[in-house]
Amino acid sequence: MTQDMIQTDLNSVLSHEEIQAIDAELAHVPYKSGAAIDALKIVQAKRGWVSDDCLIAIARYLQMSAEQLEGVATFYNLIYRRPVGEKVILFCDSVSCWISNSDGIKAKISDLLGIDYGGTTLDNRYTLLPVPCLGACDRAPVMMVGEDLVTHLDEARVQLLFGQTTEANKD
């Protein structure tokens, strides 16, 4: 495949802005593959997730195989390979959180939102995902809701955060 064919294929999948942002990252690394994570983040920031077509286009542009880039994408739990809700709930399932009743709190969230791990609410507001640690063990149990860290969780606090969405997700 010639460079012109790669560029044409890339332009049919990725936006001009995404390509420019990836090029800016390439200026800072000695090997194209060194920009893999940043390229995935750039596409996800624009689209909310990284589709198969985007992953293949990025891999070609970075002169990597799609399998290599998929390995990078799936290693990092903050690269989403399927659509997610407007806000992602990253629920910590570490030992510290588990000891602090995270199982009961997670059950309350699932009940209120009508979803389990990997699910997205009917109104597309939230996706619930487990994470091994959020680095706030001294304030366990914890979760991230979008960009916000929520600490010292209990069922009452979860009710305040998500109780208003209960009816919209149980229809």
N, C-alpha and C positions, 0 to 999 in steps of 0.2 A: 504494500500500500504506500503510495507516495505521500509526501507531506501535504500536498494540495488536497488529496482525497481525505486525509485525516482531518484537516482543517474544515473541509466541507461537512464531513460527518459530525464533527464537533459542533459546528455552527447550527446544525439542524436539531441538536439536542440541548445544548447549553446556551444561555444568553450571552450577549456581547459583554455585559457587566461581569458575569461570572468568569468568563475567559480572561478578562482584564485583571480581575482580582487574583486569579490563579497565577497569571503571569507575574504579578507583583510579588507573590510568594516565591515563585521560581527564582527570582533575582537574589534571594537570600540563602539558597541551598546549593551545594556543589553537584548534587544528583537530582534529577527530576523526581525520583521516587521519594525524596526527602520532603516533598511538599504534599504527600498523599493525604495526611490527616487534615491539613489546612484546606486542601481542595475539597475534600468531603464536607468540611464545616462550612465552606463558602456556599456550596450548592444547597446544603441543608438550611442555611440561614435564609436563603431566598425562597425555598420550596417547602420547608418544614420537614423534609425527609429526603433520602437519596434513592431514587428509583433504579431499577436494573439498567435502563437505557443510559441514565446519567452516570452510573458507576462504570459502564463499559466505555463511554465517551471519555471520562476522566482518565481511566486506565490507559487508553490509547494515547491520550495527550501526554501522559506522564511516562510513556513507553514502558508500561507494566502490563502484565496479564490481568485480566479481569479477576482471576482467582487470587492473585497476590493482593489486589486492592480489596477484594471481598474479605480476605483475612485481616487486613487492617481495619476495615469498617466494622467487622463483627467482634474484633478484640476490644474496641472502645465502646462501652455501653451507652455513650451519648451520641452515637451516630445511629440514626433511625433508618432502618431499611424497609419500612412500610409506613403508611400514613399514621400520624398520631393526632391527638386532639390539640386544641388551641394551647392548653397547658398540660405539661407532662408532670405527673406526680411520681417522683422517685422515692419509693418507700424503702427505708433502710431495714434490712433483715439480718443485721449483724447480731452477734451474741449479746452485746450490750443492750441492744434494743429488744431482743427476744426476752432477756431476763426482766425487762421493764414492761412486759405485756404487749409487745408489738403485735403478736398474733391476734389478740382481742381487738386491738385498735384497727388492724388491717381488715378484720372481719366487719367492723363497724363501717369503715370506708366502703368496702365492697357492697354492703347492704344499702347504704345511703345512695351510692352512685349506680348500683345495679351492674357492676363490672367486677371482674377478677383480674389478676395479673395479665397483662397483654391486651386488655380490653379497653375500648373507648366508649364513652357515654353516648347515648342516643343523640344528644344535642351537640356532640363533637367538642364539648368543652374540655374534657379531661381524658387522659390515658394514664393508666396505672401500671407502673413498672417497678420490679424489685431491684435494689442495688445492694451490693455486699457491705458497703460502708459509706457514710457521708462525712466521716471525720469529726463528728460531734458527740462522741460517746459519753462525755460528761453531762450532756443535756438530753440523753436518751429517754424515750424513743423519739426519733426525728424523721422528717421527710422534707423533700423539696417540692414546692408547688410552683411550677414555672421557675423563676429565678429566686424565689423566696424560701429560705430555710425556716422550717417550723419546728420548734423544739418542745421538749417536755409535753409530748402529746398524751392526751387521755381522751376517753370517749366523748366527754362533754365538749372539749375543744374541737374535735372532729365534727360533732353535730353542728357547732356554730359555723365552721368553715364550709361544710357541704350540705347541711340540712335543707337549704333553700332549693337545691337541685334535685331533691328526691323525687318529687312528682313528675318532673320533666323526663326522668330516666326510667320510670316504672310503667309508662303507658304501654 
